[in-house]
Amino acid sequence: MVTGVSSEEKVVVFRIGDEEFGMEVLAVSEIIRPTEITPLPRAPKSVIGLINLRGTVIPVIDARERFNLPRTEFTSNERIVVINLSDNQQIGLQVDMATEILKLSGDEVVPIPNLAIGKEVKDVLRAVANIGDRLIILLDPGKILPSRSLSRISLSSRTVKSMREAQVE
């Protein structure tokens, strides 16, 4: 059993390319269809921009860019997984498709093997769910973006908000 994994947990499963990823259900606020995204100046490359979700401004991360996967054409199956972070912030993760909610037992969750992948990507991986012939990569929601990137996004989103308010006056 992996440290920090209860004997049973529910995960939201989504696809990015041909790979399946999952995240604890409690970390996911909601899953929405893509909406108008406002580009964010000077944001990290993986940040697509900002959305307004019922009055809350949320940065949206391109999962393909974040995990170094090639970009594809937009499809009607794409979704934004809205993730709750520990510090009362939310981020959106744009994925190719949300597929299901799975209940995992502790013995189905195994540690990430030591692979030759970059530290920046490995840090966001929490464990792997090994279910029959399926492997689902479980993500740590608090590490989707490094904290320094969240600070940059926060500053940039305040700048965009200030510019918009100035245009209204």
C-alpha positions as CSV (number, residue, x, y, z in Angstrom):
1,M,0.0,0.0,0.0
2,V,1.2,3.5,-0.8
3,T,1.7,6.0,2.1
4,G,-1.3,8.3,2.3
5,V,-3.7,5.9,0.6
6,S,-6.6,4.7,2.6
7,S,-7.8,1.2,2.4
8,E,-10.4,2.3,-0.1
9,E,-10.7,5.5,-2.2
10,K,-12.8,6.9,-5.0
11,V,-11.1,8.5,-8.0
12,V,-12.3,10.5,-11.0
13,V,-10.7,9.0,-14.1
14,F,-10.0,11.0,-17.2
15,R,-8.0,10.5,-20.4
16,I,-5.1,12.5,-21.8
17,G,-4.2,11.1,-25.1
18,D,-4.1,7.3,-24.8
19,E,-3.3,7.4,-21.1
20,E,-5.7,7.2,-18.1
21,F,-5.2,9.4,-15.1
22,G,-7.1,9.7,-11.9
23,M,-7.5,12.0,-8.9
24,E,-9.2,11.6,-5.6
25,V,-12.9,12.5,-5.9
26,L,-12.7,14.8,-2.9
27,A,-10.2,17.0,-4.7
28,V,-12.5,17.5,-7.7
29,S,-15.1,20.3,-7.3
30,E,-16.8,19.7,-10.7
31,I,-16.2,18.8,-14.3
32,I,-17.3,21.3,-16.9
33,R,-17.4,21.7,-20.7
34,P,-14.7,24.1,-22.0
35,T,-15.8,27.7,-21.9
36,E,-14.3,30.9,-23.1
37,I,-10.7,31.1,-21.8
38,T,-9.0,34.4,-21.5
39,P,-5.2,34.3,-22.2
40,L,-3.0,35.2,-19.3
41,P,0.1,37.4,-20.0
42,R,3.4,36.0,-18.8
43,A,1.9,32.8,-17.5
44,P,3.8,29.5,-17.5
45,K,3.6,27.6,-20.8
46,S,1.1,25.0,-19.5
47,V,-1.4,27.7,-18.4
48,I,-4.0,28.2,-21.1
49,G,-5.6,31.2,-19.4
50,L,-8.4,32.0,-17.0
51,I,-12.1,31.2,-16.9
52,N,-14.9,32.8,-15.0
53,L,-16.8,30.1,-13.1
54,R,-19.8,31.7,-11.5
55,G,-17.9,34.7,-10.5
56,T,-14.7,32.9,-9.5
57,V,-11.6,33.4,-11.7
58,I,-9.8,30.1,-12.2
59,P,-6.6,29.4,-14.1
60,V,-6.8,26.5,-16.6
61,I,-3.9,24.2,-17.1
62,D,-3.4,22.3,-20.4
63,A,-2.8,18.7,-19.2
64,R,-1.1,17.8,-22.5
65,E,1.4,20.6,-22.1
66,R,1.9,19.8,-18.4
67,F,2.7,16.2,-19.1
68,N,4.7,16.8,-22.3
69,L,2.2,15.1,-24.6
70,P,1.6,16.3,-28.2
71,R,-1.4,18.6,-28.8
72,T,-4.3,17.4,-30.8
73,E,-7.4,19.0,-32.4
74,F,-10.2,20.1,-30.0
75,T,-13.0,17.5,-29.6
76,S,-16.4,17.7,-28.1
77,N,-15.3,15.3,-25.4
78,E,-12.8,17.7,-23.8
79,R,-13.5,18.8,-20.3
80,I,-12.1,21.0,-17.6
81,V,-11.7,19.2,-14.2
82,V,-12.0,21.9,-11.5
83,I,-9.6,21.0,-8.7
84,N,-9.7,22.2,-5.1
85,L,-6.3,23.1,-3.7
86,S,-5.5,23.1,-0.1
87,D,-5.3,26.9,0.2
88,N,-8.9,27.6,-0.9
89,Q,-7.7,28.1,-4.5
90,Q,-9.1,26.2,-7.5
91,I,-7.5,25.4,-10.8
92,G,-8.9,23.8,-14.0
93,L,-7.2,20.9,-15.7
94,Q,-8.2,20.6,-19.4
95,V,-8.3,16.9,-20.3
96,D,-9.4,15.0,-23.4
97,M,-12.3,13.2,-21.7
98,A,-13.7,12.4,-18.2
99,T,-14.6,8.8,-18.2
100,E,-15.8,7.5,-14.8
101,I,-15.5,7.4,-11.0
102,L,-13.8,4.3,-9.7
103,K,-13.6,2.8,-6.2
104,L,-10.1,1.5,-5.6
105,S,-9.0,-0.8,-2.8
106,G,-5.7,-0.2,-1.1
107,D,-4.1,-3.3,-2.7
108,E,-4.9,-1.9,-6.2
109,V,-2.8,1.2,-5.6
110,V,1.0,0.8,-5.9
111,P,3.9,3.2,-5.8
112,I,5.2,4.9,-8.9
113,P,8.3,3.0,-10.2
114,N,11.6,4.9,-10.4
115,L,11.5,5.9,-14.0
116,A,13.7,8.1,-16.2
117,I,11.2,11.0,-16.2
118,G,11.8,14.6,-15.3
119,K,11.4,15.5,-11.6
120,E,8.8,18.2,-12.5
121,V,6.5,15.6,-13.9
122,K,7.3,12.8,-11.4
123,D,6.4,15.2,-8.5
124,V,2.8,15.4,-9.6
125,L,2.4,11.6,-9.7
126,R,1.1,10.1,-6.5
127,A,0.7,6.4,-7.3
128,V,-0.6,4.0,-10.0
129,A,-3.8,2.0,-9.8
130,N,-3.3,-1.5,-11.2
131,I,-6.7,-2.8,-12.1
132,G,-6.7,-6.0,-14.2
133,D,-5.1,-4.9,-17.5
134,R,-5.5,-1.2,-16.8
135,L,-2.9,1.2,-15.3
136,I,-4.3,4.5,-14.1
137,I,-1.8,7.1,-13.1
138,L,-3.0,8.9,-9.9
139,L,-2.1,12.5,-9.6
140,D,-1.5,14.7,-6.6
141,P,-3.8,17.6,-7.0
142,G,-1.7,20.0,-5.0
143,K,1.2,19.6,-7.3
144,I,-0.4,20.0,-10.7
145,L,1.5,23.3,-10.9
146,P,4.5,24.1,-8.8
147,S,3.8,26.8,-6.1
148,R,6.0,29.4,-7.9
149,S,3.7,29.0,-10.9
150,L,0.6,29.6,-8.8
151,S,2.1,32.8,-7.5
152,R,2.8,34.0,-11.0
153,I,-0.7,33.1,-12.1
154,S,-2.2,34.9,-9.1
155,L,-0.2,38.1,-9.9
156,S,-1.1,37.9,-13.6
157,S,-4.9,37.3,-12.9
158,R,-4.9,40.3,-10.6
159,T,-3.3,42.4,-13.3
160,V,-5.9,41.2,-15.9
161,K,-8.7,42.0,-13.4
162,S,-7.3,45.5,-12.8
163,M,-7.0,46.2,-16.5
164,R,-10.6,45.1,-17.1
165,E,-11.9,47.2,-14.2
166,A,-10.0,50.2,-15.6
167,Q,-11.6,49.7,-19.0
168,V,-15.1,49.7,-17.5
169,E,-14.5,53.1,-15.8
